[in-house]
């Protein structure tokens, strides 16, 4: 499920407050600065640092 463009424009990484963008698969939001992936579940981004996945 895609994230609404308007919502994506206002979301920020809760860790560094930087920009996030949708990953290629559309399954999560990526913060390039922190190297974290915030999953999107049922169209809702889970913006919790504790639940984010670390990217390599």
N, C-alpha and C positions, 0 to 999 in steps of 0.2 A: 504494500500500500504506500502510495506516495504521500509526502508531507506537503501540506498547503504552502504555496510560494510565499504568501503573506506571513505565515507563521515562521517559515525558514528565515525570512528577512529580519525578524526581531529576536530570534534565538541566539544565545551566546554560550560558549563553553562555561559551565559553572566553576571550573577550576581556575582558568586564567582570564575569563571574560572576553576571550578572543572569538573570532568568527568560526562558524561551523558550516560544513557543506555536506550534502547528501553523497554517500558513497556510490560507487559505480553500480552496485547491485540494487541500490535503493532500500537497503535493509537497515541503514543506520546513518547517523550524523557523525562526521569526522572533524576533530580538532587537529589540524596539522601541527600546531605549536606543542600541544601536550602529547600528541600521538595517542589519542584516545578515540574509541568508537562508542557512541551512545546508540544503543539499539532502538529501533522503532517497532513497537508491538501494537498490533491492531490500529495502526495509523497514529499512535501516540508516541512521541519521542520520550524515552526514559532518560532524563537529564540529571542523573545521580552519579556523582563521581565514584561512589562505592560499587556501582553496577556497571560502570564503563569497562570496556575491554581494551587492554593495552595493545597497540599496533607496533609491529617491528619496524 
